[in-house]
Amino acid sequence: MSNIVIVGTQWGDEGKGKIVDLLAEFADMVVRFQGGNNAGHTMVVNDEKVICHLIPSGILQGKTCMIGNGVVVDPEVLISEIDYLTGKGFNIGPNMLKISDKAHLIMPYHKEIDKAREARKGDKKIGTTGRGIGPAYEDKSTRRGIRVIDLLDIDVLTEKVNAILKEKNFYLKEYLGATPLIADDIIRRYTAYAKQLAPYIVNVSVEVGRSIENGKQILFEGAQGTHLDIDHGTYPYVTSSNTVSGNACCGAGIGPKAIDGVVGIVKAYTTRVGKGPFPTELFDKTGDYIQEKGAEFGATTGRKRRCGWLDMVQLRNAVRLNSLTGLVITKMDVLGGLDAINICTGYEYRGQILQDFPAGLKILDECKPVYETLPGWTEDITDIRNADELPENVRNYLNRIEQLCGVPIDIISVGPGRHETIVVNNPFCG
């Protein structure tokens, strides 16, 4: 029996969707434990691109999928996603997908506040997706949130919406200059959502616990990446939840003894969407080459991703924060065609070499990456399925990554398709 957590090690967009889809074959259940529909997982199945935002991508493998209590759920988006995947021939019935009764709901005022705040900040905006994720987590923390369980009692839902909307409307109108919302409209919409989602609502903690007791293998799926973590990321340019592996326990309702391994997903290079520090960012033709060849656009927002060299200071930070037991390197094929490839091994800051990721943004802004240069390769590696058959320079690059971070590479992705993968060690098979 193995229970494995999948986390991103960078700023998200590392290719977790493909890897969850791949490993779901060996799991009995896939559990999403944090975030909301501000994340997008893109998979290529039978040469067709499929994007999931809330539903764990294990659903494509016909696995039971859980949306844990740590997720914030926009019911409109969830229902739309159920319809979208059903239309593609996947089974998304209540026997396959279950939603935690303790998960918090994203309400219309959360989205309006999110968008209005960003607009008001102008050039100082954080770069949120405008989907209400942060404001929903705010209400959760201040004990004013509306939970999935409240959909099952319309009287409770009505009372809560009426109570909180007075404050939200005042804030929207008087401070943000936005249009106030009407309580009856919200209640009517969410009553309709309740009828559609009621069969899916369960106590996910209990369901997952029983599965573990019965010897089932569980895959826990995170969203975003380690350095977007609300505590450990490049604050305030972060998401609104804990993205590190420890939150798999809190966000799914299990204890830490249930986790057998943590696999970190890392691109062969680094990308970031939106604002925030990025020490290894490239502003030259090489950056443009990586961006274009890697098709680096956000699955949720469509925004162009900033591109740079692989940052081992960042990766080592993720190794420690997540207790990584294995790595998955994605998009190795994208680096093909470059004469030389750089790896950042440290940061130069005011005459010192930093090996640990600093907390202060001013310090990060002054940090200059210290690079180690390795020879590139020109060979097409997308058809290779055995690591020993990779070109020597590719193997040298991968070996150097293992040496610098101290974690073995389990899987190497050499293309977007499920089959374009080299499995060195299956985390579920030991």
C-alpha positions in Angstrom: 0.0 0.0 0.0 1.2 3.5 -0.9 -0.3 6.9 -0.4 1.5 9.6 -2.4 1.3 13.4 -2.4 2.0 15.3 -5.6 3.2 18.9 -5.3 4.6 21.6 -7.5 8.1 22.8 -6.5 8.2 26.1 -8.4 5.5 28.7 -9.0 2.9 26.3 -10.4 2.4 25.2 -14.0 5.0 22.4 -13.6 2.9 19.8 -15.4 1.2 18.2 -12.4 -1.9 17.4 -14.3 -0.1 15.0 -16.7 1.7 13.3 -13.9 -1.4 12.9 -11.7 -3.2 11.5 -14.8 -0.2 9.1 -15.3 0.1 7.9 -11.7 -3.7 7.7 -11.2 -3.5 4.4 -13.1 -1.9 2.9 -10.0 -4.1 4.6 -7.5 -7.6 3.7 -6.3 -8.5 7.3 -5.4 -7.3 10.8 -6.2 -7.9 13.6 -3.7 -7.6 17.3 -4.4 -6.6 19.0 -1.1 -6.3 22.8 -1.7 -6.8 25.8 -4.0 -9.7 26.5 -6.3 -10.4 27.0 -9.9 -7.5 29.4 -10.1 -5.5 26.4 -11.1 -5.6 24.5 -14.4 -4.3 21.0 -15.1 -3.8 20.2 -18.8 -3.7 16.6 -20.0 -3.4 15.2 -23.5 -5.5 12.1 -23.9 -5.7 10.3 -27.2 -4.2 13.4 -28.8 -7.0 15.6 -27.4 -6.3 18.3 -24.8 -8.4 18.1 -21.7 -8.3 20.8 -19.0 -9.5 20.4 -15.4 -9.8 23.2 -12.9 -11.5 21.7 -9.9 -12.1 18.0 -10.6 -8.9 15.9 -10.0 -7.5 14.8 -13.3 -7.6 11.2 -12.1 -11.2 11.2 -13.3 -9.8 10.7 -16.8 -8.4 7.3 -15.6 -11.8 6.3 -14.2 -10.7 6.7 -10.6 -12.8 7.8 -7.7 -12.0 11.5 -7.1 -12.5 13.6 -4.0 -12.6 17.4 -3.6 -11.3 17.9 -0.1 -12.3 20.4 2.6 -9.2 22.5 1.9 -10.5 23.4 -1.5 -12.7 26.5 -2.2 -15.5 25.5 -4.6 -17.2 27.7 -7.1 -20.4 25.6 -7.7 -21.1 27.2 -11.1 -17.6 26.3 -12.3 -17.8 22.8 -10.9 -21.2 22.1 -12.6 -19.8 23.4 -15.8 -16.7 21.2 -15.5 -18.9 18.2 -14.8 -20.9 18.9 -18.0 -17.7 19.5 -20.0 -16.1 16.2 -19.0 -19.4 14.3 -19.3 -19.6 15.7 -22.9 -16.2 14.2 -23.6 -17.4 10.7 -22.5 -16.0 10.6 -19.0 -18.1 9.2 -16.0 -18.5 12.1 -13.6 -21.4 10.7 -11.6 -21.7 10.8 -7.8 -20.2 7.4 -7.7 -17.0 8.8 -9.2 -16.8 12.3 -7.8 -17.4 13.4 -4.2 -17.2 16.8 -2.6 -16.4 17.5 1.0 -19.3 18.9 3.0 -16.7 21.0 4.8 -15.2 22.7 1.8 -16.0 26.4 1.5 -18.0 28.0 -1.3 -16.9 30.8 -3.6 -19.8 33.3 -3.6 -20.5 36.0 -6.3 -19.3 38.7 -3.9 -16.0 37.0 -3.6 -15.4 37.3 -7.3 -16.6 40.9 -7.5 -14.4 41.9 -4.6 -11.4 40.1 -6.1 -11.7 41.9 -9.5 -12.5 45.3 -8.0 -9.5 45.2 -5.7 -7.1 44.3 -8.5 -8.5 47.1 -10.7 -8.2 49.6 -7.8 -4.5 48.7 -7.2 -3.5 49.5 -10.8 0.2 48.9 -11.3 0.6 47.5 -7.8 -1.8 44.6 -8.5 -0.8 41.1 -7.2 -2.0 39.4 -10.4 -4.9 37.3 -9.0 -7.1 35.4 -11.5 -10.2 37.3 -10.3 -12.0 34.1 -9.5 -12.7 35.0 -5.8 -10.2 32.5 -4.3 -8.5 34.9 -1.9 -11.7 36.5 -0.6 -13.3 33.1 -0.1 -10.3 32.0 2.0 -10.5 35.3 3.9 -14.1 34.6 5.0 -13.1 31.1 5.9 -10.4 32.4 8.2 -12.7 35.0 9.8 -15.4 32.3 10.4 -17.9 33.9 8.1 -17.6 31.5 5.2 -20.5 29.5 3.6 -19.7 25.8 3.3 -20.8 23.1 1.0 -22.9 21.6 3.8 -25.0 24.8 3.8 -26.3 24.0 0.3 -28.2 21.2 1.9 -30.2 23.5 4.2 -31.7 26.5 2.3 -32.8 28.2 5.5 -29.2 28.2 6.7 -27.9 29.4 3.3 -30.5 32.2 3.2 -29.6 33.4 6.7 -25.9 33.4 6.0 -26.2 35.2 2.6 -28.5 37.9 4.0 -26.2 38.4 7.1 -23.0 38.8 5.2 -24.2 40.6 2.0 -24.9 43.9 3.9 -21.2 44.2 4.7 -20.0 43.0 1.3 -22.2 45.4 -0.5 -21.1 48.3 1.6 -17.5 47.4 0.9 -18.1 46.9 -2.8 -20.0 50.2 -3.2 -18.4 52.6 -0.8 -14.8 51.5 -0.9 -14.3 49.7 -4.2 -16.8 51.7 -6.3 -18.4 48.5 -7.6 -22.0 47.5 -8.1 -23.7 45.9 -5.0 -25.3 42.5 -5.3 -28.9 41.3 -4.6 -29.3 38.6 -2.0 -32.4 37.0 -3.5 -30.5 36.5 -6.8 -27.7 34.8 -5.1 -30.0 32.6 -3.0 -32.0 31.6 -6.1 -28.8 30.6 -8.1 -27.3 28.7 -5.2 -30.5 26.8 -4.5 -30.4 25.6 -8.1 -26.7 24.6 -7.7 -27.7 22.7 -4.5 -30.1 20.5 -6.3 -27.5 19.5 -8.8 -24.6 19.0 -6.4 -26.4 17.4 -3.4 -25.7 13.8 -4.6 -22.0 14.5 -4.7 -21.7 15.9 -1.1 -20.1 13.6 1.5 -17.7 13.6 4.4 -14.5 13.2 2.4 -12.3 12.7 5.5 -14.4 9.6 6.4 -14.4 8.3 2.9 -10.6 8.7 2.5 -10.0 7.2 6.0 -12.0 4.1 5.2 -10.2 3.6 1.9 -6.8 3.8 3.7 -8.0 1.3 6.3 -9.0 -1.1 3.5 -5.6 -0.9 1.9 -6.4 1.3 -1.0 -3.8 3.4 -2.7 -4.4 7.2 -2.6 -3.0 9.9 -4.7 -3.2 13.4 -3.1 -3.1 16.2 -5.7 -2.1 19.8 -4.9 -2.6 22.9 -7.0 -0.2 25.7 -7.8 3.4 25.3 -6.5 5.5 25.5 -3.3 6.6 29.0 -3.9 3.0 30.2 -4.1 2.4 28.9 -0.6 0.7 31.5 1.6 3.4 31.0 4.3 6.5 29.8 2.4 6.1 31.5 -1.0 7.2 34.9 -2.3 4.6 36.7 -0.2 2.5 38.7 -1.1 2.8 37.3 -4.7 1.4 34.0 -3.6 -1.9 32.1 -3.6 -4.3 32.1 -0.6 -3.7 28.6 0.7 -0.9 26.3 1.8 0.4 24.5 -1.3 3.1 22.4 0.5 2.7 18.7 1.1 1.8 19.0 4.8 -1.5 20.6 3.8 -2.5 17.3 2.2 -3.3 16.1 5.7 -5.3 19.2 6.7 -7.0 19.7 3.3 -8.2 16.1 3.0 -8.8 15.3 6.7 -6.1 12.6 7.3 -3.2 12.2 9.7 0.5 12.4 8.6 1.2 8.7 9.2 -1.0 8.0 6.2 1.5 9.6 3.8 4.1 7.2 2.3 5.9 9.5 -0.2 5.9 13.0 -1.6 6.8 13.6 -5.3 7.8 17.0 -6.4 7.1 18.1 -10.0 9.7 20.4 -11.5 10.1 21.8 -15.0 13.4 21.4 -16.7 13.4 25.2 -16.6 11.4 27.7 -14.5 8.3 29.7 -15.3 6.1 32.1 -13.5 2.7 33.7 -14.4 2.0 37.3 -13.2 4.1 39.5 -11.0 6.6 38.7 -8.3 10.3 38.0 -8.0 12.0 35.6 -10.4 15.8 35.6 -10.1 16.6 33.4 -13.1 14.1 35.1 -15.5 15.4 35.4 -19.1 14.8 38.6 -21.2 16.6 37.4 -24.3 16.1 35.2 -27.3 16.7 32.1 -25.2 13.7 33.1 -23.0 11.6 33.7 -26.1 12.7 30.3 -27.5 11.7 28.4 -24.3 8.4 30.3 -24.1 7.4 29.6 -27.7 8.6 26.0 -27.8 7.1 25.2 -24.4 3.8 26.9 -25.3 4.0 28.7 -22.0 0.5 30.1 -21.5 -1.5 29.7 -18.3 -4.2 26.9 -18.6 -6.6 29.0 -16.5 -5.9 32.6 -17.5 -4.2 32.2 -20.9 -1.5 34.7 -19.7 2.0 34.4 -21.1 4.4 32.8 -18.7 7.7 34.3 -17.8 10.6 31.9 -18.5 14.0 31.3 -17.0 16.7 28.8 -16.1 16.2 26.1 -13.6 16.8 27.4 -10.1 18.3 25.0 -7.6 18.0 27.4 -4.7 14.3 27.3 -5.2 14.2 23.5 -5.8 16.3 22.8 -2.6 13.8 25.0 -0.7 11.0 22.8 -2.0 12.8 19.6 -1.1 13.0 20.7 2.5 9.5 22.2 2.8 7.8 19.1 1.3 10.1 16.3 2.5 10.4 15.2 -1.2 11.1 11.5 -1.7 11.2 11.8 -5.5 11.2 14.2 -8.4 9.5 14.3 -11.7 11.2 16.4 -14.4 8.8 17.8 -17.0 9.3 19.4 -20.4 12.8 18.0 -21.0 12.1 18.1 -24.7 11.7 21.9 -24.7 15.4 22.5 -23.9 16.4 20.6 -27.0 18.1 22.7 -29.6 20.0 25.0 -27.1 23.8 25.1 -27.4 24.2 25.5 -23.6 22.0 25.3 -20.6 22.4 27.1 -17.3 21.5 25.9 -13.8 21.4 28.4 -11.0 23.3 27.0 -8.0 23.2 30.0 -5.7 22.4 33.7 -5.4 25.0 36.5 -5.3 23.8 39.1 -2.8 26.1 42.0 -1.8 29.2 40.0 -2.2 27.9 36.9 -0.5 26.6 33.6 -2.0 23.2 32.6 -0.7 22.2 28.9 -0.8 18.9 29.4 1.0 15.8 31.0 -0.5 15.4 34.5 1.2 12.1 35.7 2.5 12.5 39.4 1.8 11.4 40.6 -1.6 14.0 43.4 -1.6 16.7 40.9 -1.0 15.4 38.7 -3.8 15.3 41.7 -6.2 19.0 42.3 -5.6 20.0 38.6 -5.9 21.9 37.7 -9.0 21.9 34.0 -10.0 25.2 32.1 -10.0 25.2 29.8 -13.0 26.8 26.5 -13.8 26.8 25.9 -17.6 26.3 22.5 -19.1 26.4 21.6 -22.8 23.0 21.4 -24.6 21.7 18.8 -27.1 20.0 18.8 -30.5 18.6 15.3 -30.5 14.8 14.8 -30.5 14.0 12.9 -27.3 10.2 12.6 -27.5 10.3 9.0 -28.6 12.7 7.7 -26.0 11.2 5.6 -23.2 14.3 4.4 -21.4 16.6 6.8 -19.4 19.7 4.9 -20.5 18.9 5.8 -24.1 18.8 9.5 -23.6 21.6 11.5 -25.1 24.7 11.9 -22.9 24.2 15.6 -22.4 20.6 15.1 -21.3 21.7 12.4 -18.8 24.4 14.8 -17.5 21.9 17.5 -16.9 19.5 15.2 -15.1 22.3 13.7 -13.0 23.5 17.2 -12.0 19.9 18.1 -10.8 19.9 15.0 -8.6 23.4 15.9 -7.2 22.4 19.4 -6.4 19.1 18.7 -4.6 19.8 15.2 -3.2 16.6 13.7 -4.4 16.3 11.0 -7.1 14.4 11.5 -10.3 11.5 9.1 -10.6 9.9 10.2 -13.9 11.1 12.2 -16.9 8.5 13.8 -19.2 9.7 14.2 -22.8 6.4 15.4 -24.4 2.9 16.4 -23.5 1.2 13.1 -24.2 0.7 10.5 -21.5 2.9 8.0 -23.4 5.7 10.5 -23.8 7.2 9.6 -20.5 10.2 7.8 -19.0 9.4 6.0 -15.7 12.6 5.4 -13.8 10.8 4.5 -10.6 7.1 4.3 -10.0 6.3 5.9 -6.6 3.4 3.5 -6.1 5.5 0.4 -6.9 8.5 1.4 -4.8 
